[in-house]
Amino acid sequence: MNTSLSVNTLLGLGLEAKQLTFLQCSVRGVIVFAATLVMVRLSSKRSLAEKTAFDAALIVIIASVLARAINGSAPFFPTLGVGFVLVLLHRLLSLAAYYSHTLGIVVKGAPAVLVQNGRLQHKNMLWNHISEHDLEEDMRLEAAIEDVSKIKVARVERSGDISFIKAD
């Protein structure tokens, strides 16, 4: 029995998506799952935490690409390869951003001050789409403070989280 013929049959390589059987899609799913685990190990732990839009974009794109490998709407092995290339690109851009603050801002964003010495910074709040109610909610939940005058600095971080430094 020809091994390449067996692999082609098992994975449904060369078939149209609508011709794939349940078994072929299932085997593809198992292989994609294993490949995804390898990709996860190759990527940084932070990328899985979706700390920035940069990280979230990787997750969404990888999920979309790999789904196509399972359902047969794209060639199987090239699609897996694209997943690995995207993880590698993410790693390389993250490494470059580590060494270049400017690139880090372009790729991952920059924090913005929302409160400075108890005063709201309305321009930054508007730019970041954070209302006073949003800020007050995070003040209560994250800093256990209800009065903005008791905040020395509040920043919306690159992750979108709001950090607080209490006034003395």
Buried (B, 14 or more C-beta within 10 A) or exposed (E): EEEEEEEBEEBBBEBEEEEBEEEBBEBBBEBBEEBBEEBBEEBBEEBEEBBBBBBBBBBEBBEEBBBBBBBBEBBBEEBBBBBBEBBEEBBEBBEEBEEEEEBBEEBBBEBBEBBBEBEBBEEBBEEBEBEEEBBBEBBEEEBEBEEBEBBEBBBBBBBBEBBBEEBE
